[in-house]
Amino acid sequence: MLVLNYVYRLLFLLLISASTFAQQTDTTQLHFLEKSPQLHKGRVIGLSTTAAVSYSAFVYGLSQYWYKNFEKSPFHFYNDNGEWNQMDKVGHTWTAYSESLYMIELYRWAGVKDKKAIWIGGLLGSSYQATIEVLDGYSKKWGASPTDILANTVGVVMVMGQELAWQEQRIQCKFSTHLHKYDNFTDEIQTRVLNLYGKSFAEKVLKDYNAQTYWLSVNPFHFSPNSSSNFPKWLNVSVGYGVENIFGGFENEWTVEDEIMIDRTDIPRLRQYYLSLDVDFTQIPTRSRFLKMFFKALNIFKCPAPTLELNSEGKWKGYWLYF
C-alpha cells in the first residue's frame, strides 16, 4: 500500500518537526488548561506523541475491524458523487474542518506560534481523512472517492484560510442531529432503516442521514465595518442542509437476502434547506478556564433554536426548536 506509506511518512515528518520546535521552551509552571505563552516542550512532545499513537490506533482499528472483512483490490477510484444526496460529502467537510480546528487549538495550547500551529493542524486533519480514502481505494466494494477528497480539502482550507486571514473562524461549520422517527412508514421501511442506520443511539447519530443537519454559522458582528455594533457577539445566523426519505445510496431500492429487489422509488428523496439562529459558545464571557475549553470543544455543534425549513418540493415548515 504505497500511498498509505506516503501518508505515514508525512505524519511522521510532521510530528518530528513539531517535536523539534519544542527545543525552545519556557519552564514556567502553567495551569493545565492555560494556553502556554511560549513554546512548551513537554506539551508539544506529549501532544505529538498522542497524535501519532492515536493515528496508528485509528489506522489499525479500521484495517483490522472494518476493511479486513471486505475483499481487497488494486488501488482505484470510484465516483460516488450521487449517493445519499451528497450528505456524506458535507459530512466529510465538517469532519475535516473539526479535526483541523481542534488540532490547531491544541498546538496553540502547547505554545506553538500561530502560523506553525495552523499548518500542523491542517496537515494532521488532512492526514486523518486521507487515510480513509486510501483504505477505500484498496477495497473492492468501494474505491477512493474524488469528491470525498474534494470535500475533505474544503473543510481543511476553510479552517486554515480563516485562521490565516482573520485569526478566527468567522464562518463556522457545525453539526446537529436528532432521533428520527419512522413510525409512519411500513414494516419494510422500518426494517431497512434498522439495517442501514443501526439500532443503538450512537449508530443512529453517526449513520442516519435523515436525522442529520450540517450548518454554516455566521455572526454578522464580525463582518460589520462598525466595531461598536450592538449585534450580540455570541448570536449567529445559520443556514443548514439536510435530507429526508433516504433509504439507499443512489435510489430508494435495495435487495433482501441478496436476491429479492425492494423498489420504493415511489417515496420522494427530499433535500432540506434551513435558516436558523445559533450560539457562538466561544463568545460567551467567562473567567473559568474549564468553561472556555468546554465552549471551544462544543462550538462545532449547532445549538437548538427556532428554525425555518424549505424542502426541494417547495414546501415550508417551521420549528419552535430544531435539533
N, C-alpha and C positions, 0 to 999 in steps of 0.2 A: 504494500500500500504506500507507494511513493509519495503521493500527495499528502497523506496523513503524516509522513515523516517530515515533510517540509513544515507542516503546521506545528509539530512538536519542536522542531529546531527554532522556529520563530518565537514560540513561547519561551523556550529555554534561554535564548539570547536576550529576550525582553526582561526576564526575571534576573539574569546575571547583571544586566545593565542597571536595573533598579537597585540591586544589592551593592553595586559599585558606587552609585550615588551616595549610599549610606556611609561612606568612609568619612564624610564630614558630618559631625553630629554635635548636638548640644547636650550636655549631661544634666541639665536642669530637670528636676523631677516634676512631672506633669500629672494632673488627674487623668485617668484613663480615657475619659470622654472628652477631654480638652484637645483641641487641634494644636499640634506642635508648631511653634513659630519658626523653628529651624528644622533642618533635616535630622530625623531621629533614627539612628542606626538600628536599634532594636525593633522599632515598629516596621521599618521598611523590610528588614530581613524576615521578620515574623510574618508580615503580610505577603511577601513574595513567596515564602515557603508554603504558606497556607493556600495561596492561589495555585501553585504548582501541584501540591498534593490533591487539592480539590479537582483540578483539571484532570489529573491522572485517574482519580477515582471515577470521575464523570465518564471518561472515555472507556475505562474498563467495564463499568456498570452497563453502559449502552451496548458494548461489544458482546458481553457475556450473557446478559439477561434480556436482551431485546433482539439485536441483529443476528445473534447466533442461531436463533430459531428459524431464520429465513435463508433461502438459497442464495449463495454468492454469485457474482458475475464480474466480468471485467468492468472497469470504471466507465460509466456512461451518464449521459444527461437525459432528463425526462421533462417534457413540458406539461406541467400540471396547473397552468395558469387558470384554467376554467373551473377548477374544483372549489367546492364549498363557498361559492360566490365570493371568492378571494378573502374570506375571513382568516384563513391560515396565513395569508400574506401579511395582513395587517397585524396579526399576532406575532409574526416574525419581527416586524418593525418595532413593536412595543417591547419585545423581549430583548432585542439588541440594544435598544435605547436604554432600558432599565439596567441591564448588565453593565453597559459602558458608564452610565451615570454613577452607579454605585461604586465601581472601581475607581473612577476619578475622585470621588469624595473620600474614599478610603486612603488613597495615596496622598491627598491633601492633608488628611488627618495625620499622616505619617511625616508631614513636613516637606514633601516633595514640591518643588516650585510648580506654579500653576501650569505652564505650558508642558512641562515634562509629565505632570500628572494627567493632563488631558490626553496626551499621546499614548501613555501607558494604558490608561483606562479604555481608550478607544480600540487599541490593538488587542487588549485582552477580550473585550466584548466581541470583536470580530473573530478571534480565535475560537471562542466557545461555539459560536454559531457556525463557523466554517467546518468544524469537526462533524457536526450533524450532517452537513451536505456531503462531506467526503464519505461518511459511512453509508448514507443513502446511495451515493454513486456506485458503491460496490455491492449493493443489494439488488438482486434481480427483480424483486417486486416493485422497487421504486426507481431511484436514479437521482442524481444531483439536479436540483431544480434551478434554472437560471433566474426565475422570478423570485424564488426564495432568497437567492444570493443578492438580488437587487433590493429586496425588502430589508434584509439584514444591513446592507450598506446604507440605506436611507436612515435606519434607526441610529447607526453609529455616527453618520455625518450630521444628523440632526442634533445630537448631543455635542459633538466636537465643534461644529460650526458656531453654535450659540455661545459656547464657553469661550472660544477664541475671539468672537466678535463682541460679545456683551458681558462676559464673565458671569453669566446667569442663564437660566432656562426661562426665557420669556414665553415660548410656546412649548407646553408640556404635553408629553404623550402619556395617556392614562388608560386604565382598565377598570371595568366593573362587570359584575355578573350576579345572577340570582338563580334560584332553583326554579327551572321552567316546568310548568305543569302540562301534562299531556292527557289529562282525564277525558277530554272531549274527543280524543282520537280512538280509533278501533284498536282491538287487542293486537292486531297485526302490526300497527304502527308502534304501539307501546312496547312490544317485544323487540322491534327493530331499534328503538331508542335505547333500550337496556343493553342490547348487544353492541351498539355503536358508541354510545356515550358513557356507559358504565352504570353501576348501581350505587356506589358509595358517593358521599358528598364530595370527596377530593377528586374522584374521577369526573364527576359532572362539572365541577368548577374548571378543570383542565380541558375537558373534551367537548362539552355541549356548546356548539357554536350558536344554537338558537337562544342561549341564555346570555351570551357574552356581548359586550359593547366596548368598542375602542374609541377613545376620545382625543381630540386636540383641545387643550385648555389654555386660555389666554387671559391675562389681566390687562385691560386697556390702560391702566396706570403706567405700565412700562413703556408704552408707545406714545404717551402724552407729552407734547412739547412743553407743557406747563408742569414743572416739577411740584407745584403746590396743588395739584389736582386733588379734589376731595373724594375721588373714587376710592373705595377701600382697597388697600394693597392685597388683602387676603381673599378678595372676592373675584373669581374668574368667570368668564363666559366660555362655554364648551360646546363644540359640535361633535357628534358621535356617529358611528356607523355600526350597524348590526344586521342580522338576518333572521328570517323566520321560515319554518317549514322545510328545513334542510335535513333530508333523510338519506342522502347519498352524495358521493363526491361530485359527479357531473350532472346526474339526474336523480329523481326520486324513484329509483328502481334498483333491485338487488336480488341476489339468489339465496335460497334457503337450502341447506344441505347440498350445496354445490350443483344443484340441478333444477330446482323449481324457481322460475323467474317471477318475482313480485314486481308488478308495474303500478306505481302510484304517481305517475306523472300528471294525474288529474289534480293533484294538490299543488297549487302555485308556490314556487320558491320566491320569497319576497326579500327585497332589500329595505332596510330601515335607516332613516336619517333623523338625527336628534339635535335639538337645541336645548341647552340646559344651563344652570348655574353650577358653580363648583367652588371649592375652597382650596386655596394655596396654603397648605399647612405650614410651609416654611416661613410664611409671612405673619404667623400668629406670634405676638410678642410673648416671650417667656425668658426667665433667668435660669431655668432648670436645664442643665447640660443634657440630662436624660431625655427630657421632652424635645429639645432641639434635635437630638439624634433620632428619636422616635418619629418626629414630624417629617424629617428628611426621608426616612425609610417608607413612611406611609404615603408620601406625596406622589407615588406612581399609580395610586388608586383613586378613582373618581369618587367624590363624596355624593351620597344620595341627595337628590334635590328635585324640585318641580321641573318637569321636562315636557317638551312638545315633540311629537313624532310624526313624520311623514313617510309613508311607505311607497314602494315602487308602483303600486296600483293607484296612487294619488289620494289615499285615504289619510286623514289626520286623526291623531289621538293624543290626549293629554293625560299626564300623570301628576298627582299631587306630590308623590315621592317615588322616583325611579332609581332602582339599583342597577 
